[in-house]
């Protein structure tokens, strides 16, 4: 659930362990800064969920993977395969 921080910014999802930024693949660099900012303000660990919509987005994932290692950011990704809905 989105959470408003004391400086007026909004972390996409705040859990008891992580301040999570969800972002589209082409915005991977912005996601790094936002996750670190949200973590600093909340005291939780920084995390990113990268939204992979198409095959060409994987190049952004690999760039982000290098950055998160350096900054200690937890990284997950989501693809259309994980967004499938089933009808009863």
N, C-alpha and C positions, 0 to 999 in steps of 0.2 A: 504494500500500500504506500502511496506517495506520502511524504512527510515534509512539512514546511520547517525549515531551519531558522535559527535566530537571525540570520542575515537576510532572510526572505527568499533564499534559494530553496529548491525543492528536490530532495533525493527521491528517485523513482521508487525505491523499495528499501525500507529500513527493517532489518531483522535484529535479533539479539546479538548477532555476531558480525553482520556485514551492513555496510552502506552501499547499496547496489545501484549502478547506473546501467540502464538499458539503452542501447543505441544501435543505429543502423551501421553497417560495415564501413561505409565511406566516411563516417564521423568518428572513426576509431581514435584518432588523436585527441579530439575534444573529450571523449569518454575518459581518457587517462586523467586529464586535469580535473574533470568533474568528480571522478571517483575519489581522487586524493583529497580534494576540497571537502567533499561530504564526509569522508572518514575523519578528517581533522576536526570538523565541527561536531561530529557525533561521538567520537571516541571509539567507533567500531572499525573493523578492518575494511579496506577498500575492495570493491568487487565490480566486475563488468559482465553484463550479458550482452554479447554481440549478436545482432540479428543478421543472419546470412540468408539473403533472399534469392540469390542466383549464384551460379558457379563462379563467376568472375569476382565475387565478394571474398573468396578465400584468400586472395592476395592481401587484403586488409587484415584478415585474421592473423596471418603469419607475421605481418608487421607489428600488430598489437601484441602478439605472443612474446616478441622480443622485449617490448616495453614493459609488460607486466612483470616479467622475470626481474628486471632491473629495479622496479619500484615496489615489489611485493604485493601486487594486486591479484586477487583471485579472479580467474577468467572462466566463464562458461559461454556457450553459444547455443543458438536456437536456429533451426532450419525449418523450411516448410514441412518436412517429414514429421516434425514434432508438433506441428500445428493441425494435423489432421483431426477432423471430427468424424465420429461414426454415428450413423442413424440407427435407431433401435429396430 
